[in-house]
Amino acid sequence: MNIRFDGKVVLVTGASSGIGAATAAEFAKSGAKVVVNYHNTRDGAEQVIGEIKNLGGQAVAVQADVTQKAQVENLVKATVDAFGTIDILVNNAGTLVERKVLEETSEELWHKVIDVNFTSCFLCSQAVIPIMKAKGYGRIINMTSIAARNGGGRGAGHYSAAKAGVLTLTKSLAKELAGTGIQVNAISPGVIATRYHDIYTSDEVRANFKKMIPLAREGKPEEVAYCALFLASEFADYILGETVEINGGMLMD
């Protein structure tokens, strides 16, 4: 199976590190032109761009807060200005922000977590749909989480709820766009070795997670990226509204 994206343009949100960075790099290795979106971490985005260019790929970094409609519209415009179109959108931007049990969660924190993980998917998808519809082709891949299915760890109720919203939005959007040439699917990572867990998960909890994973290890960002490439390829043309679990067996359906 040789997956190639020569001539395709891919926009990856939240791509300055972790799963987003790996996804941007893997698409570039497969021939795509890539827009690396970032919010605050410009150095990380520039590092991703440098790696892609060293491999002979084409990529640009575009700053945007994807919780803000005007900035999302500017991000999409910048993508089209750079490469002429958008073929594939990977809604990857998201973070826990802060662990808080629901009883202690402020309204401000609740909205912030919902916006960065869920509203961003709505805004970015809404912005690219007209472009994809006009050409009769598009792929939207949303990044949800195992937390959407199991409620997440202590203090992640806001995050779990947001990611559950992403899972359901994926199904709704897939139905709405069926027949337009645009396909929508999602990926649900489990425990992946990224800055997310470096920041929000203690070593003790991570060790306990590994005991719950049949493969007895954390996943690699590249292992999530490979799934994104598959879902965006012609090999997934009959997959619609699906969420692929990538968690080493931690949660099985």
C-alpha positions in Angstrom: 0.0 0.0 0.0 1.7 3.2 -1.2 -0.1 6.3 0.0 0.7 9.4 -1.8 -0.7 13.0 -1.7 1.2 14.6 -4.5 -0.5 17.9 -5.5 -2.8 17.8 -2.4 -2.9 20.6 0.2 -3.2 19.7 3.8 -4.0 22.1 6.7 -3.2 20.7 10.2 -4.3 22.7 13.2 -2.2 22.7 16.4 0.7 21.3 14.5 3.7 22.8 16.4 4.2 19.7 18.5 3.0 16.2 19.3 0.5 14.5 17.1 -0.1 17.5 14.9 3.6 17.9 14.2 3.9 14.2 13.3 0.8 14.4 11.1 2.2 17.4 9.2 5.5 15.8 8.7 4.0 12.5 7.5 1.7 14.2 5.0 4.7 16.1 3.7 6.8 12.9 3.3 3.9 11.6 1.2 4.1 14.5 -1.2 1.5 17.0 0.2 1.9 20.7 0.6 1.3 21.4 4.3 0.2 24.4 6.3 1.4 24.1 9.9 -1.0 26.0 12.1 0.1 27.2 15.6 -1.2 29.5 18.2 1.6 30.4 20.6 4.5 28.1 19.9 6.1 29.7 16.8 9.5 28.0 17.5 7.9 24.6 17.4 6.1 25.4 14.2 9.3 26.7 12.6 11.1 23.5 13.6 8.4 21.4 11.9 8.7 23.5 8.8 12.5 23.1 8.9 12.2 19.3 9.1 9.8 19.2 6.2 11.9 21.4 4.0 15.0 19.4 4.8 13.1 16.4 3.4 12.4 18.3 0.2 8.8 19.1 1.1 6.7 22.3 0.9 5.2 23.8 4.0 4.4 27.1 5.6 3.5 28.1 9.2 0.5 30.2 9.9 -0.4 31.6 13.3 -4.1 31.6 14.3 -6.3 31.1 17.4 -8.7 28.5 16.0 -11.3 29.3 18.6 -11.9 32.7 16.9 -13.9 32.8 13.7 -12.1 35.7 12.1 -8.7 34.1 12.7 -9.9 30.8 11.3 -11.0 32.6 8.2 -7.6 34.3 7.9 -5.9 30.9 8.4 -8.0 29.4 5.5 -7.3 32.4 3.3 -3.5 32.2 4.1 -3.6 28.5 3.1 -5.3 29.2 -0.2 -3.0 32.2 -0.9 0.0 29.9 -0.3 -1.0 26.8 -2.2 -4.2 27.6 -4.1 -6.7 25.4 -2.3 -7.4 23.0 0.6 -7.9 19.3 0.1 -7.5 17.9 3.6 -8.2 19.4 7.0 -6.9 17.7 10.1 -8.6 19.3 13.2 -5.9 18.5 15.7 -5.8 21.6 17.9 -6.7 20.8 21.5 -5.4 20.6 25.1 -6.6 20.0 28.6 -5.7 23.5 29.7 -5.9 22.6 33.4 -7.0 19.5 35.4 -10.0 20.4 37.6 -12.8 18.3 39.0 -16.2 19.6 37.8 -17.1 20.9 41.2 -14.1 23.3 41.1 -14.3 24.1 37.4 -14.9 27.8 36.6 -17.2 28.8 33.8 -14.2 30.5 32.2 -12.2 27.3 32.2 -15.1 25.2 31.0 -15.6 27.5 27.9 -11.9 27.6 27.2 -11.6 23.9 27.1 -14.8 23.4 25.1 -13.6 26.1 22.6 -10.1 24.9 22.0 -11.1 21.2 21.6 -14.6 21.4 20.1 -15.5 24.8 18.8 -12.3 24.8 16.8 -13.5 21.8 14.9 -16.8 23.5 14.1 -15.2 26.7 12.9 -12.4 25.2 10.8 -14.7 22.6 9.2 -17.3 25.4 8.4 -14.6 27.5 6.8 -13.2 24.8 4.5 -16.4 23.2 3.4 -17.3 25.8 0.7 -13.8 25.3 -0.9 -14.1 21.5 -0.8 -17.7 21.6 -2.1 -16.7 23.7 -5.1 -14.1 21.2 -6.2 -16.2 18.1 -5.3 -13.5 16.7 -3.1 -12.3 17.0 0.5 -11.3 15.1 3.6 -11.9 16.3 7.1 -10.3 14.3 10.0 -11.1 15.3 13.6 -9.0 14.4 16.5 -11.1 13.1 19.5 -9.7 11.1 22.4 -10.2 7.9 24.4 -11.5 10.3 27.1 -14.6 10.8 25.0 -15.4 7.1 25.5 -14.3 6.5 29.1 -14.6 9.9 30.7 -10.9 10.5 31.0 -8.9 10.8 34.2 -9.7 12.8 37.3 -10.0 16.5 36.5 -10.7 15.9 32.8 -14.4 16.2 32.7 -14.4 19.3 30.6 -11.9 17.8 28.2 -13.8 14.5 28.0 -17.1 16.3 27.2 -15.4 18.4 24.5 -13.9 15.4 22.9 -17.2 13.5 23.0 -18.7 16.5 21.2 -16.0 16.1 18.5 -16.9 12.4 18.1 -20.6 13.1 17.6 -20.0 16.1 15.4 -17.9 13.9 13.1 -20.9 11.6 12.5 -23.3 14.5 12.0 -21.0 16.3 9.6 -20.3 13.0 7.7 -24.0 12.6 7.1 -24.5 16.2 6.0 -21.7 16.0 3.5 -22.2 12.5 2.1 -22.4 12.7 -1.6 -20.6 16.0 -2.0 -17.2 14.4 -2.3 -16.2 15.4 1.2 -15.6 12.6 3.7 -15.4 13.1 7.4 -13.9 10.7 9.9 -12.2 10.9 13.3 -9.2 9.4 15.2 -9.3 8.7 18.9 -5.8 8.4 20.4 -5.3 6.7 23.8 -2.1 7.4 25.8 0.4 8.9 23.3 3.9 10.1 24.3 3.5 13.8 23.8 3.9 17.1 25.8 0.2 16.7 26.8 1.1 13.9 29.2 4.4 15.5 30.1 2.4 18.5 31.4 -0.9 17.1 32.7 -0.1 13.5 33.7 2.1 12.4 36.6 4.8 9.7 36.2 2.8 7.5 38.6 -0.4 7.8 36.6 1.5 7.2 33.3 3.0 4.0 34.8 -0.5 2.9 35.8 -1.8 3.6 32.3 0.9 1.3 30.8 -0.3 -1.5 33.1 -3.8 -1.1 31.6 -2.6 -1.2 28.0 -2.3 -4.7 26.5 0.7 -3.6 24.4 2.3 -2.2 27.6 3.6 1.0 26.2 2.5 4.5 25.2 1.8 5.2 21.6 4.0 7.2 19.3 2.7 10.4 17.6 3.7 8.9 14.2 1.3 5.9 14.9 -1.6 8.4 15.0 -0.3 10.2 12.0 -0.3 7.0 9.9 -4.0 6.6 10.6 -4.7 10.2 9.4 -2.9 9.4 6.1 -4.9 6.3 5.6 -8.2 8.0 6.3 -7.3 10.8 3.9 -6.3 8.3 1.2 -8.3 6.5 -1.6 -7.9 3.4 0.5 -10.5 4.8 2.9 -13.1 5.9 0.3 -15.8 3.7 1.8 -15.2 4.8 5.4 -17.5 7.5 6.6 -18.3 9.0 10.0 -16.0 6.5 11.7 -13.8 7.0 14.7 -10.7 4.9 14.7 -9.4 4.0 18.2 -5.6 4.0 18.5 -4.8 3.0 22.1 -2.8 -0.2 22.1 -5.8 -2.2 23.2 -6.7 0.0 26.3 -10.2 0.3 25.0 -11.6 -2.2 22.6 -15.0 -2.3 20.8 
